[in-house]
Amino acid sequence: MGREHIYHLNSFIRALVFQKILAIDSDTLLINILKLSPELCDFCHFRKVPDSSQFSRFRKNYTTFIFEMFNKLVEITEPICREIDKKKADYLIYDTTGFESYVTENNPKFFNSKLKQAKKFPKTNDSNPYIAVYSILPSSSNTNPEVRQSYINGHFCYALKAGILTNGLGIIRHISFFDNEFRKKHPDISTQKSDKLDIDKEISDSKSLKTVLSDFFNLHPAFSFKTFLGDSAFDSYDNYSLLINTFHFNRVYTPINPRNPKTSENSSDIPVCPIDKTP
């Protein structure tokens, strides 16, 4: 019954997810790629490539519903996760990652040219050119400002950064893309770039923690988790206090950050808090 539609909901969703992952900055470019790639059209289940007005109309009419759909899936799958493994489903794990984009700045030739430039700097001390090149790399891609310069998994790249919450089963509970819209909503997450790449990453990760968790629990106020796991970027007194007192975790596990002041240990060789000497 009813009229057969040329374009289907899942086709637009597939195309827009593809656009987001590859950081394609305009619908016009996405449409041209679809026209030149029959394989991508098949993947999106498009029998005919939509024009830009149809993408705009889809966003206007369905964006909020798609957001609600993914959040509803989290609500539906949460009790299923608890049935599979109650203990692991009670872990909430937070980490940041980046989706590398097909931009000029990710071409190895671009980085090598900057590396050669860094090696020409005057060497007053034993300098590391890989550290020096960090300071001269542009903060974002020239073609898409939402694709920002990052240091991920031990290498430089230009990526769309995101914060991801998963449970102990590895099931994704929430994703926050740190795009321009997110930064406008949460200006405190933005940090000025310094010449210390590891410290910049830690500051960025640590500042995103409260924001991402707040957004997640506002969307799912009935959810609660007993255990939080994160990496060493979250090893600070303020973060422990935030996680236990504000978000009501019973246990917080993070590796000790080697950049923090040396921790003391009790008689059982257990690290203790430098303030009140508790484990």
GROMACS elastic network, one bead per residue, 0.5 to 0.9 nm:
[ bonds ]
;  ai    aj funct       b0    kb
    1     4     6  0.84656   500
    5     8     6  0.66573   500
    6    46     6  0.81217   500
    6    47     6  0.72886   500
    6    48     6  0.75529   500
    7    10     6  0.87116   500
    7    11     6  0.68106   500
    7    12     6  0.76774   500
    7    45     6  0.85579   500
    7    46     6  0.67757   500
    7    47     6  0.78459   500
    7    48     6  0.79590   500
    7    49     6  0.89175   500
    7    50     6  0.78557   500
    8    11     6  0.53403   500
    8    12     6  0.67978   500
    8    13     6  0.89506   500
    8    45     6  0.82131   500
    8    46     6  0.81228   500
    9    12     6  0.55354   500
    9    13     6  0.63792   500
    9    14     6  0.87909   500
    9    58     6  0.88274   500
   10    14     6  0.60481   500
   10    15     6  0.85560   500
   10    44     6  0.75732   500
   10    45     6  0.80671   500
   11    14     6  0.52473   500
   11    15     6  0.62605   500
   11    16     6  0.86802   500
   11    41     6  0.89036   500
   11    43     6  0.83441   500
   11    45     6  0.55105   500
   11    46     6  0.62414   500
   12    15     6  0.50749   500
   12    16     6  0.60577   500
   12    17     6  0.84968   500
   12    44     6  0.72876   500
   12    45     6  0.89735   500
   12    46     6  0.85859   500
   12    55     6  0.76934   500
   12    58     6  0.77689   500
   13    16     6  0.52016   500
   13    17     6  0.60554   500
   13    18     6  0.84795   500
   13    44     6  0.82029   500
   13    66     6  0.84227   500
   14    17     6  0.52295   500
   14    18     6  0.61431   500
   14    19     6  0.86049   500
   14    43     6  0.77855   500
   14    44     6  0.54244   500
   14    45     6  0.85804   500
   15    18     6  0.50808   500
   15    19     6  0.61484   500
   15    20     6  0.87090   500
   15    30     6  0.81921   500
   15    34     6  0.87817   500
   15    40     6  0.85234   500
   15    41     6  0.86600   500
   15    43     6  0.86500   500
   15    44     6  0.59430   500
   16    20     6  0.61232   500
   16    21     6  0.86082   500
   16    30     6  0.88464   500
   16    55     6  0.89526   500
   17    20     6  0.50850   500
   17    21     6  0.61582   500
   17    22     6  0.86133   500
   18    21     6  0.52900   500
   18    22     6  0.62221   500
   18    23     6  0.83065   500
   18    24     6  0.84046   500
   18    30     6  0.89850   500
   19    22     6  0.54454   500
   19    23     6  0.57813   500
   19    24     6  0.50837   500
   19    25     6  0.77744   500
   19    26     6  0.85694   500
   19    27     6  0.84034   500
   19    30     6  0.67049   500
   20    24     6  0.65398   500
   20    25     6  0.83874   500
   20   160     6  0.85812   500
   21    24     6  0.79580   500
   21    99     6  0.62791   500
   21   100     6  0.78250   500
   21   101     6  0.71311   500
   21   160     6  0.78950   500
   22    25     6  0.88643   500
   22    99     6  0.76678   500
   22   100     6  0.72782   500
   22   102     6  0.61436   500
   22   103     6  0.88565   500
   22   160     6  0.88264   500
   23    26     6  0.89415   500
   23    99     6  0.84986   500
   23   100     6  0.83172   500
   23   101     6  0.56147   500
   23   102     6  0.72969   500
   23   103     6  0.83820   500
   23   144     6  0.73690   500
   23   146     6  0.80233   500
   23   147     6  0.70264   500
   23   159     6  0.82628   500
   23   160     6  0.72325   500
   24    27     6  0.77504   500
   24    29     6  0.68766   500
   24    30     6  0.65162   500
   24   101     6  0.82211   500
   24   102     6  0.82108   500
   24   144     6  0.78879   500
   25    28     6  0.87604   500
   25    29     6  0.74357   500
   25    30     6  0.82238   500
   25   143     6  0.75055   500
   25   144     6  0.59044   500
   25   145     6  0.89908   500
   25   146     6  0.87427   500
   26    29     6  0.54517   500
   26    30     6  0.64961   500
   26    31     6  0.87814   500
   27    31     6  0.60232   500
   27    32     6  0.85569   500
   27    51     6  0.86049   500
   27    52     6  0.60963   500
   27    55     6  0.73351   500
   27    56     6  0.85732   500
   28    31     6  0.51376   500
   28    32     6  0.62623   500
   28    33     6  0.87010   500
   28    51     6  0.82715   500
   28    52     6  0.65284   500
   29    32     6  0.50956   500
   29    33     6  0.62283   500
   29    34     6  0.86386   500
   30    33     6  0.51311   500
   30    34     6  0.62122   500
   30    35     6  0.86743   500
   31    34     6  0.50266   500
   31    35     6  0.61923   500
   31    36     6  0.86924   500
   31    49     6  0.69320   500
   31    50     6  0.72982   500
   31    51     6  0.70337   500
   31    52     6  0.74916   500
   32    35     6  0.50522   500
   32    36     6  0.62571   500
   32    37     6  0.86190   500
   33    36     6  0.51253   500
   33    37     6  0.60023   500
   33    40     6  0.81854   500
   34    37     6  0.51867   500
   34    38     6  0.69924   500
   34    39     6  0.85287   500
   34    40     6  0.61281   500
   34    41     6  0.58018   500
   34    49     6  0.66855   500
   35    38     6  0.70391   500
   35    40     6  0.88158   500
   35    41     6  0.77246   500
   35    48     6  0.89336   500
   35    49     6  0.66090   500
   36    40     6  0.87214   500
   37    40     6  0.53400   500
   37    41     6  0.64783   500
   37    42     6  0.87897   500
   38    42     6  0.61753   500
   38    43     6  0.85948   500
   39    42     6  0.51018   500
   39    43     6  0.62005   500
   39    44     6  0.87165   500
   40    44     6  0.61984   500
   40    45     6  0.84203   500
   40    46     6  0.87211   500
   41    44     6  0.51260   500
   41    45     6  0.59296   500
   41    46     6  0.52129   500
   41    47     6  0.73311   500
   41    48     6  0.81016   500
   41    49     6  0.74947   500
   42    46     6  0.62488   500
   42    47     6  0.77957   500
   43    46     6  0.78833   500
   45    48     6  0.89260   500
   46    49     6  0.61790   500
   46    50     6  0.81681   500
   50    53     6  0.80872   500
   50    54     6  0.60443   500
   50    55     6  0.70765   500
   51    54     6  0.55541   500
   51    55     6  0.68110   500
   52    55     6  0.51822   500
   52    56     6  0.62518   500
   52    57     6  0.86241   500
   53    57     6  0.60366   500
   53    58     6  0.84972   500
   54    57     6  0.50087   500
   54    58     6  0.60436   500
   54    59     6  0.86194   500
   55    58     6  0.50666   500
   55    59     6  0.62726   500
   55    60     6  0.86600   500
   56    59     6  0.52241   500
   56    60     6  0.62075   500
   56    61     6  0.86605   500
   57    60     6  0.50911   500
   57    61     6  0.60846   500
   57    62     6  0.83463   500
   58    61     6  0.52621   500
   58    62     6  0.56885   500
   58    63     6  0.73953   500
   59    62     6  0.54519   500
   59    63     6  0.50126   500
   59    64     6  0.84653   500
   60    63     6  0.63571   500
   60    64     6  0.84860   500
   61    64     6  0.78288   500
   61    65     6  0.81796   500
   62    65     6  0.51315   500
   62    66     6  0.61537   500
   62    67     6  0.87031   500
   63    66     6  0.52639   500
   63    67     6  0.63852   500
   63    68     6  0.87239   500
   64    67     6  0.51481   500
   64    68     6  0.62190   500
   64    69     6  0.85844   500
   65    69     6  0.59947   500
   65    70     6  0.87796   500
   66    70     6  0.64016   500
   66    71     6  0.86746   500
   67    70     6  0.54784   500
   67    71     6  0.64068   500
   67    72     6  0.86508   500
   68    71     6  0.50901   500
   68    72     6  0.59734   500
   68    73     6  0.85982   500
   69    72     6  0.50380   500
   69    73     6  0.62787   500
   69    74     6  0.88438   500
   70    73     6  0.50503   500
   70    74     6  0.65410   500
   70    75     6  0.89114   500
   71    74     6  0.51258   500
   71    75     6  0.65305   500
   71    76     6  0.88281   500
   71   173     6  0.86065   500
   71   174     6  0.81772   500
   71   219     6  0.75366   500
   71   220     6  0.82613   500
   72    76     6  0.62135   500
   72    77     6  0.86490   500
   73    77     6  0.60377   500
   73    78     6  0.84661   500
   74    77     6  0.52858   500
   74    78     6  0.60142   500
   74   172     6  0.83559   500
   74   173     6  0.60774   500
   74   174     6  0.80334   500
   74   220     6  0.87480   500
   75    78     6  0.55101   500
   75    79     6  0.77641   500
   75   220     6  0.75940   500
   75   223     6  0.89166   500
   76    79     6  0.67844   500
   76    80     6  0.74417   500
   77    80     6  0.50435   500
   77    81     6  0.61976   500
   77    82     6  0.87394   500
   78    81     6  0.51727   500
   78    82     6  0.64001   500
   78    83     6  0.88311   500
   78    89     6  0.80315   500
   78   173     6  0.84763   500
   78   223     6  0.87372   500
   79    83     6  0.62605   500
   79    84     6  0.87301   500
   80    83     6  0.51126   500
   80    84     6  0.63332   500
   80    85     6  0.88796   500
   81    84     6  0.51157   500
   81    85     6  0.63516   500
   81    86     6  0.71675   500
   81    88     6  0.84574   500
   81    89     6  0.57435   500
   81   167     6  0.87091   500
   81   169     6  0.76244   500
   81   171     6  0.82168   500
   82    85     6  0.54271   500
   82    87     6  0.77046   500
   82    88     6  0.80177   500
   82    89     6  0.54098   500
   82    90     6  0.75907   500
   83    86     6  0.60424   500
   83    89     6  0.86177   500
   84    88     6  0.87979   500
   84    89     6  0.80739   500
   84   169     6  0.88579   500
   85    88     6  0.55864   500
   85    89     6  0.59862   500
   85    90     6  0.86176   500
   85   168     6  0.88526   500
   85   169     6  0.78056   500
   86    89     6  0.52122   500
   86    90     6  0.62984   500
   87    90     6  0.52975   500
   87    91     6  0.71744   500
   87   168     6  0.79755   500
   88    91     6  0.54713   500
   88    92     6  0.87159   500
   88   167     6  0.67554   500
   88   169     6  0.57975   500
   88   170     6  0.89812   500
   89    92     6  0.77116   500
   89   167     6  0.54037   500
   89   168     6  0.53819   500
   89   169     6  0.61790   500
   89   170     6  0.88954   500
   89   171     6  0.87106   500
   89   225     6  0.82254   500
   90   167     6  0.68498   500
   90   168     6  0.70397   500
   90   224     6  0.79034   500
   90   225     6  0.50180   500
   90   226     6  0.58989   500
   90   227     6  0.64568   500
   90   228     6  0.87825   500
   91   166     6  0.81091   500
   91   167     6  0.51758   500
   91   168     6  0.50292   500
   91   169     6  0.84233   500
   91   225     6  0.61828   500
   91   226     6  0.66029   500
   91   228     6  0.58893   500
   91   229     6  0.71756   500
   92   165     6  0.66097   500
   92   166     6  0.58634   500
   92   168     6  0.66342   500
   92   173     6  0.86917   500
   92   225     6  0.64047   500
   92   226     6  0.80249   500
   92   227     6  0.62270   500
   92   229     6  0.63137   500
   92   230     6  0.87479   500
   93   164     6  0.81056   500
   93   165     6  0.55433   500
   93   166     6  0.52076   500
   93   167     6  0.58492   500
   93   168     6  0.71055   500
   93   170     6  0.87732   500
   93   227     6  0.84668   500
   93   228     6  0.58715   500
   93   230     6  0.59140   500
   94   163     6  0.71666   500
   94   164     6  0.58401   500
   94   166     6  0.66822   500
   94   167     6  0.88586   500
   94   209     6  0.78452   500
   94   213     6  0.88417   500
   94   228     6  0.78277   500
   94   229     6  0.66171   500
   94   230     6  0.54769   500
   94   231     6  0.81138   500
   95   162     6  0.86189   500
   95   163     6  0.59056   500
   95   164     6  0.56256   500
   95   165     6  0.68284   500
   95   166     6  0.87013   500
   95   205     6  0.77667   500
   95   209     6  0.87970   500
   95   229     6  0.89771   500
   95   230     6  0.64748   500
   95   231     6  0.72570   500
   96   161     6  0.71228   500
   96   162     6  0.56437   500
   96   164     6  0.60120   500
   96   165     6  0.88274   500
   96   205     6  0.66146   500
   96   208     6  0.87649   500
   97   152     6  0.70836   500
   97   153     6  0.88174   500
   97   159     6  0.88130   500
   97   160     6  0.84744   500
   97   161     6  0.57855   500
   97   162     6  0.55448   500
   97   163     6  0.64322   500
   97   164     6  0.74966   500
   98   150     6  0.77456   500
   98   151     6  0.89982   500
   98   152     6  0.69850   500
   98   157     6  0.87850   500
   98   158     6  0.82593   500
   98   159     6  0.51750   500
   98   160     6  0.53610   500
   98   162     6  0.59674   500
   98   163     6  0.86287   500
   99   147     6  0.88588   500
   99   158     6  0.83056   500
   99   160     6  0.51246   500
   99   161     6  0.63592   500
   99   162     6  0.78953   500
  100   103     6  0.86885   500
  100   106     6  0.79571   500
  100   147     6  0.82247   500
  100   157     6  0.67406   500
  100   158     6  0.58939   500
  100   160     6  0.65364   500
  100   161     6  0.85992   500
  101   106     6  0.73790   500
  101   147     6  0.72183   500
  101   157     6  0.85801   500
  101   158     6  0.65011   500
  101   159     6  0.55308   500
  101   160     6  0.72461   500
  102   105     6  0.83970   500
  102   106     6  0.67792   500
  102   107     6  0.83802   500
  102   158     6  0.86857   500
  102   159     6  0.89595   500
  103   106     6  0.56587   500
  103   107     6  0.73274   500
  103   141     6  0.70331   500
  103   142     6  0.84436   500
  103   143     6  0.72225   500
  103   144     6  0.81713   500
  103   147     6  0.85711   500
  103   158     6  0.76468   500
  104   107     6  0.54308   500
  104   108     6  0.89682   500
  104   110     6  0.71881   500
  104   141     6  0.77790   500
  104   142     6  0.82907   500
  104   143     6  0.82663   500
  105   108     6  0.79077   500
  105   109     6  0.85633   500
  105   110     6  0.57533   500
  105   111     6  0.72171   500
  105   138     6  0.87991   500
  105   140     6  0.88020   500
  105   141     6  0.64634   500
  105   142     6  0.81693   500
  105   149     6  0.87342   500
  105   157     6  0.76117   500
  105   158     6  0.65867   500
  106   109     6  0.84164   500
  106   110     6  0.70601   500
  106   111     6  0.75640   500
  106   156     6  0.84729   500
  106   157     6  0.58093   500
  106   158     6  0.59955   500
  106   159     6  0.87821   500
  107   110     6  0.54759   500
  107   111     6  0.70703   500
  108   111     6  0.52834   500
  108   112     6  0.61296   500
  108   113     6  0.86283   500
  109   112     6  0.50467   500
  109   113     6  0.61241   500
  109   114     6  0.87219   500
  110   113     6  0.53407   500
  110   114     6  0.65845   500
  110   115     6  0.87879   500
  111   114     6  0.51470   500
  111   115     6  0.61060   500
  111   116     6  0.87232   500
  111   133     6  0.83614   500
  111   137     6  0.82299   500
  111   156     6  0.84260   500
  112   116     6  0.61974   500
  112   117     6  0.85627   500
  113   116     6  0.52554   500
  113   117     6  0.63794   500
  113   118     6  0.87978   500
  114   118     6  0.61772   500
  114   119     6  0.87075   500
  114   133     6  0.61561   500
  114   134     6  0.89599   500
  114   136     6  0.73498   500
  114   137     6  0.72163   500
  115   118     6  0.50063   500
  115   119     6  0.62512   500
  115   120     6  0.89052   500
  115   129     6  0.66384   500
  115   130     6  0.69044   500
  115   132     6  0.81670   500
  115   133     6  0.56651   500
  116   119     6  0.51919   500
  116   120     6  0.67858   500
  116   129     6  0.85140   500
  116   133     6  0.87251   500
  117   120     6  0.54914   500
  117   121     6  0.73088   500
  117   133     6  0.77944   500
  117   136     6  0.89249   500
  118   121     6  0.54883   500
  118   129     6  0.56644   500
  118   130     6  0.78788   500
  118   131     6  0.88353   500
  118   132     6  0.57816   500
  118   133     6  0.53136   500
  118   134     6  0.89883   500
  118   136     6  0.79078   500
  119   122     6  0.82733   500
  119   123     6  0.87768   500
  119   128     6  0.85693   500
  119   129     6  0.55774   500
  119   130     6  0.87960   500
  119   132     6  0.80705   500
  119   133     6  0.83631   500
  120   123     6  0.84564   500
  120   129     6  0.89637   500
  121   129     6  0.85473   500
  121   132     6  0.83380   500
  122   125     6  0.87961   500
  123   126     6  0.66592   500
  123   127     6  0.62788   500
  124   127     6  0.77298   500
  127   130     6  0.88300   500
  127   131     6  0.78698   500
  127   132     6  0.75893   500
  128   131     6  0.53624   500
  128   132     6  0.63481   500
  128   133     6  0.87995   500
  129   133     6  0.59678   500
  129   134     6  0.86713   500
  130   133     6  0.52643   500
  130   134     6  0.67200   500
  131   134     6  0.54263   500
  131   135     6  0.74387   500
  131   195     6  0.72928   500
  131   196     6  0.74621   500
  131   197     6  0.75184   500
  132   135     6  0.57432   500
  132   136     6  0.72825   500
  132   195     6  0.73854   500
  133   136     6  0.53721   500
  133   137     6  0.63264   500
  134   137     6  0.54597   500
  134   138     6  0.86956   500
  134   156     6  0.83156   500
  134   194     6  0.87839   500
  134   195     6  0.65294   500
  134   196     6  0.80419   500
  134   197     6  0.69905   500
  135   138     6  0.82201   500
  135   193     6  0.81114   500
  135   194     6  0.70308   500
  135   195     6  0.52214   500
  135   196     6  0.83384   500
  135   197     6  0.86993   500
  136   139     6  0.88356   500
  137   140     6  0.85858   500
  137   149     6  0.75884   500
  138   141     6  0.71568   500
  138   142     6  0.83706   500
  138   148     6  0.84676   500
  138   149     6  0.70030   500
  139   145     6  0.85289   500
  139   147     6  0.88696   500
  139   148     6  0.58289   500
  139   149     6  0.52134   500
  139   150     6  0.84848   500
  139   158     6  0.88442   500
  139   193     6  0.78567   500
  140   143     6  0.86687   500
  140   144     6  0.73595   500
  140   145     6  0.52055   500
  140   146     6  0.69429   500
  140   147     6  0.56937   500
  140   149     6  0.54014   500
  140   158     6  0.71886   500
  140   159     6  0.88463   500
  141   144     6  0.52614   500
  141   145     6  0.53543   500
  141   146     6  0.75230   500
  141   147     6  0.56137   500
  141   148     6  0.61494   500
  141   149     6  0.74049   500
  141   158     6  0.69135   500
  141   159     6  0.88518   500
  142   145     6  0.63914   500
  142   147     6  0.88171   500
  143   147     6  0.85673   500
  144   147     6  0.56796   500
  144   148     6  0.84459   500
  145   148     6  0.66315   500
  145   179     6  0.88729   500
  145   180     6  0.82129   500
  146   159     6  0.82619   500
  146   160     6  0.64405   500
  146   161     6  0.87442   500
  146   178     6  0.81276   500
  146   179     6  0.54116   500
  146   180     6  0.60770   500
  147   158     6  0.58094   500
  147   161     6  0.76734   500
  147   179     6  0.79954   500
  148   157     6  0.82903   500
  148   158     6  0.52458   500
  148   159     6  0.55589   500
  148   160     6  0.63249   500
  148   161     6  0.74687   500
  149   156     6  0.72797   500
  149   157     6  0.59353   500
  149   159     6  0.65356   500
  149   160     6  0.87894   500
  150   155     6  0.82842   500
  150   156     6  0.58512   500
  150   157     6  0.54702   500
  150   158     6  0.57946   500
  150   159     6  0.65732   500
  150   160     6  0.88259   500
  150   161     6  0.79740   500
  150   197     6  0.85116   500
  150   201     6  0.79767   500
  151   154     6  0.64157   500
  151   155     6  0.54616   500
  151   157     6  0.62823   500
  151   158     6  0.84264   500
  151   197     6  0.70201   500
  151   198     6  0.78554   500
  151   201     6  0.73487   500
  152   155     6  0.55763   500
  152   156     6  0.64479   500
  152   157     6  0.71051   500
  152   159     6  0.89793   500
  152   201     6  0.88873   500
  153   156     6  0.85009   500
  158   161     6  0.89533   500
  160   177     6  0.71736   500
  160   178     6  0.70665   500
  160   179     6  0.70862   500
  161   176     6  0.86762   500
  161   177     6  0.61037   500
  161   178     6  0.55030   500
  161   179     6  0.75091   500
  162   175     6  0.66897   500
  162   176     6  0.53795   500
  162   178     6  0.52967   500
  162   179     6  0.82369   500
  163   174     6  0.81304   500
  163   175     6  0.57590   500
  163   176     6  0.51418   500
  163   177     6  0.65161   500
  163   178     6  0.74793   500
  163   205     6  0.83086   500
  163   208     6  0.75678   500
  163   209     6  0.83278   500
  163   212     6  0.70104   500
  164   172     6  0.71722   500
  164   173     6  0.76953   500
  164   174     6  0.58279   500
  164   176     6  0.65583   500
  164   177     6  0.87033   500
  164   212     6  0.84532   500
  165   171     6  0.86050   500
  165   172     6  0.59901   500
  165   173     6  0.54337   500
  165   174     6  0.51007   500
  165   175     6  0.64947   500
  165   176     6  0.88241   500
  165   212     6  0.85216   500
  165   213     6  0.84267   500
  165   216     6  0.86954   500
  166   169     6  0.76888   500
  166   170     6  0.55978   500
  166   171     6  0.53376   500
  166   173     6  0.51454   500
  166   174     6  0.70634   500
  167   170     6  0.54380   500
  167   171     6  0.56326   500
  167   172     6  0.67339   500
  167   173     6  0.69283   500
  168   171     6  0.74441   500
  169   172     6  0.88499   500
  172   175     6  0.76051   500
  173   216     6  0.84416   500
  174   212     6  0.85887   500
  174   216     6  0.66721   500
  175   212     6  0.84048   500
  175   216     6  0.88535   500
  176   179     6  0.86937   500
  176   182     6  0.79985   500
  176   212     6  0.67303   500
  176   215     6  0.87316   500
  177   182     6  0.70404   500
  178   181     6  0.78006   500
  178   182     6  0.54540   500
  178   183     6  0.64227   500
  178   189     6  0.88196   500
  179   182     6  0.52744   500
  179   183     6  0.62675   500
  179   184     6  0.87379   500
  180   183     6  0.50220   500
  180   184     6  0.61339   500
  180   185     6  0.85898   500
  181   184     6  0.52292   500
  181   185     6  0.63262   500
  181   186     6  0.86520   500
  182   185     6  0.51039   500
  182   186     6  0.60508   500
  182   187     6  0.82073   500
  183   187     6  0.51863   500
  183   188     6  0.78996   500
  183   189     6  0.66937   500
  183   190     6  0.67025   500
  184   187     6  0.54781   500
  186   189     6  0.59781   500
  186   190     6  0.80079   500
  186   211     6  0.73648   500
  187   190     6  0.57674   500
  187   191     6  0.89837   500
  188   191     6  0.76609   500
  188   207     6  0.73722   500
  188   208     6  0.85276   500
  188   211     6  0.89080   500
  189   203     6  0.89131   500
  189   204     6  0.65882   500
  189   205     6  0.86989   500
  189   206     6  0.89236   500
  189   207     6  0.55103   500
  189   208     6  0.57481   500
  189   211     6  0.79069   500
  190   204     6  0.72729   500
  190   207     6  0.83998   500
  191   200     6  0.77841   500
  191   203     6  0.76727   500
  191   204     6  0.67484   500
  191   207     6  0.89338   500
  192   200     6  0.82778   500
  193   196     6  0.81855   500
  193   197     6  0.82932   500
  193   200     6  0.66254   500
  194   197     6  0.72540   500
  194   199     6  0.84907   500
  194   200     6  0.67942   500
  195   199     6  0.88712   500
  195   200     6  0.82665   500
  196   199     6  0.54711   500
  196   200     6  0.61242   500
  196   201     6  0.87350   500
  197   200     6  0.51089   500
  197   201     6  0.62600   500
  197   202     6  0.87370   500
  198   201     6  0.51654   500
  198   202     6  0.62913   500
  198   203     6  0.87348   500
  199   202     6  0.50431   500
  199   203     6  0.61433   500
  199   204     6  0.85289   500
  199   233     6  0.88739   500
  199   259     6  0.89463   500
  200   203     6  0.52100   500
  200   204     6  0.61325   500
  200   205     6  0.85696   500
  201   204     6  0.51306   500
  201   205     6  0.60427   500
  201   206     6  0.84373   500
  201   233     6  0.80834   500
  202   205     6  0.51230   500
  202   206     6  0.59108   500
  202   207     6  0.84259   500
  202   232     6  0.82631   500
  202   234     6  0.77557   500
  203   206     6  0.51571   500
  203   207     6  0.60038   500
  203   208     6  0.85232   500
  203   233     6  0.75232   500
  204   207     6  0.52975   500
  204   208     6  0.62184   500
  204   209     6  0.88720   500
  204   233     6  0.89877   500
  205   208     6  0.52638   500
  205   209     6  0.65127   500
  205   233     6  0.65480   500
  205   234     6  0.76372   500
  206   209     6  0.53946   500
  206   210     6  0.79482   500
  206   233     6  0.60729   500
  206   234     6  0.56072   500
  206   235     6  0.88213   500
  206   239     6  0.78067   500
  207   210     6  0.66428   500
  207   211     6  0.74113   500
  208   211     6  0.52708   500
  208   212     6  0.59856   500
  208   213     6  0.84422   500
  209   212     6  0.55079   500
  209   213     6  0.61396   500
  209   214     6  0.84570   500
  209   234     6  0.81493   500
  209   239     6  0.83227   500
  210   213     6  0.53142   500
  210   214     6  0.59174   500
  210   215     6  0.85537   500
  210   239     6  0.84705   500
  210   242     6  0.77535   500
  210   243     6  0.84644   500
  211   214     6  0.52039   500
  211   215     6  0.62270   500
  211   216     6  0.86270   500
  212   215     6  0.52025   500
  212   216     6  0.61477   500
  212   217     6  0.87407   500
  213   216     6  0.50086   500
  213   217     6  0.61548   500
  213   218     6  0.84212   500
  213   247     6  0.80370   500
  214   217     6  0.53694   500
  214   218     6  0.59900   500
  214   219     6  0.85797   500
  214   247     6  0.83855   500
  215   218     6  0.51625   500
  215   219     6  0.62882   500
  215   220     6  0.87100   500
  216   219     6  0.52674   500
  216   220     6  0.62500   500
  216   221     6  0.82647   500
  217   221     6  0.50653   500
  217   222     6  0.78780   500
  217   223     6  0.68782   500
  217   224     6  0.83370   500
  217   247     6  0.86077   500
  218   221     6  0.54231   500
  220   223     6  0.56654   500
  220   224     6  0.89701   500
  221   224     6  0.80986   500
  224   247     6  0.84669   500
  224   248     6  0.80064   500
  224   249     6  0.80744   500
  225   228     6  0.75285   500
  225   247     6  0.88484   500
  225   248     6  0.80183   500
  225   249     6  0.62891   500
  225   250     6  0.82540   500
  226   248     6  0.75750   500
  226   250     6  0.50291   500
  226   251     6  0.63384   500
  226   252     6  0.86584   500
  227   249     6  0.56900   500
  227   250     6  0.60356   500
  227   252     6  0.58861   500
  227   253     6  0.76969   500
  228   243     6  0.78654   500
  228   249     6  0.65848   500
  228   250     6  0.82483   500
  228   251     6  0.63168   500
  228   253     6  0.62015   500
  228   254     6  0.84061   500
  229   251     6  0.86309   500
  229   252     6  0.61047   500
  229   254     6  0.59906   500
  230   233     6  0.77772   500
  230   234     6  0.65385   500
  230   235     6  0.85559   500
  230   252     6  0.81635   500
  230   253     6  0.65955   500
  230   254     6  0.51451   500
  230   255     6  0.78157   500
  231   234     6  0.61546   500
  231   235     6  0.76172   500
  231   253     6  0.83855   500
  231   254     6  0.52936   500
  231   255     6  0.59678   500
  231   256     6  0.85764   500
  231   257     6  0.85953   500
  232   235     6  0.51852   500
  232   236     6  0.87570   500
  232   254     6  0.56109   500
  232   256     6  0.56919   500
  232   258     6  0.82528   500
  233   236     6  0.80225   500
  233   254     6  0.82746   500
  233   255     6  0.85061   500
  233   256     6  0.87762   500
  233   257     6  0.67357   500
  234   237     6  0.89061   500
  234   238     6  0.89643   500
  234   239     6  0.61713   500
  234   240     6  0.79811   500
  234   254     6  0.67586   500
  234   255     6  0.85031   500
  234   256     6  0.89596   500
  234   257     6  0.81733   500
  235   238     6  0.86883   500
  235   239     6  0.69613   500
  235   240     6  0.74823   500
  235   253     6  0.88673   500
  235   254     6  0.60840   500
  235   255     6  0.69090   500
  235   256     6  0.60524   500
  235   257     6  0.58599   500
  235   260     6  0.82437   500
  236   239     6  0.53519   500
  236   240     6  0.63762   500
  236   241     6  0.87179   500
  236   256     6  0.89602   500
  236   257     6  0.83599   500
  236   260     6  0.81721   500
  237   240     6  0.51960   500
  237   241     6  0.61715   500
  237   242     6  0.85446   500
  237   273     6  0.82027   500
  237   275     6  0.89466   500
  238   241     6  0.51572   500
  238   242     6  0.60566   500
  238   243     6  0.86409   500
  239   243     6  0.60573   500
  239   244     6  0.85305   500
  240   243     6  0.52357   500
  240   244     6  0.61487   500
  240   245     6  0.83018   500
  240   252     6  0.69832   500
  241   244     6  0.53504   500
  241   245     6  0.56329   500
  241   246     6  0.75133   500
  242   245     6  0.54891   500
  242   246     6  0.51315   500
  242   247     6  0.66918   500
  242   248     6  0.84789   500
  243   246     6  0.57929   500
  243   247     6  0.50017   500
  243   248     6  0.62704   500
  243   249     6  0.59310   500
  243   250     6  0.87118   500
  243   251     6  0.87962   500
  243   252     6  0.74005   500
  244   247     6  0.58201   500
  244   250     6  0.63757   500
  244   251     6  0.75323   500
  244   252     6  0.76617   500
  245   248     6  0.53981   500
  245   249     6  0.76983   500
  246   249     6  0.84030   500
  249   252     6  0.69111   500
  254   257     6  0.85218   500
  255   258     6  0.89962   500
  256   259     6  0.87629   500
  256   260     6  0.79868   500
  256   263     6  0.87263   500
  256   271     6  0.89399   500
  257   260     6  0.56126   500
  257   261     6  0.88013   500
  258   261     6  0.77683   500
  258   262     6  0.77306   500
  259   262     6  0.82785   500
  260   263     6  0.79574   500
  261   274     6  0.89853   500
  262   274     6  0.89893   500
  263   271     6  0.62809   500
  263   272     6  0.68203   500
  263   273     6  0.73717   500
  263   274     6  0.65594   500
  264   269     6  0.87078   500
  264   270     6  0.83727   500
  264   271     6  0.58427   500
  264   272     6  0.59008   500
  264   273     6  0.76244   500
  264   274     6  0.68599   500
  264   277     6  0.81580   500
  265   268     6  0.74978   500
  265   269     6  0.51599   500
  265   270     6  0.51819   500
  265   272     6  0.54555   500
  265   273     6  0.86962   500
  265   277     6  0.85026   500
  265   279     6  0.82897   500
  266   269     6  0.53079   500
  266   270     6  0.55546   500
  266   271     6  0.66334   500
  266   272     6  0.66231   500
  266   277     6  0.82316   500
  266   278     6  0.87658   500
  266   279     6  0.79589   500
  267   270     6  0.74248   500
  268   271     6  0.88589   500
  269   272     6  0.89804   500
  270   279     6  0.64659   500
  271   274     6  0.89974   500
  271   277     6  0.87143   500
  271   278     6  0.84065   500
  271   279     6  0.58886   500
  272   275     6  0.86104   500
  272   276     6  0.80749   500
  272   277     6  0.50499   500
  272   278     6  0.50576   500
  273   276     6  0.57994   500
  273   278     6  0.52813   500
  273   279     6  0.60705   500
  274   277     6  0.55441   500
  274   278     6  0.81194   500
  275   278     6  0.81499   500
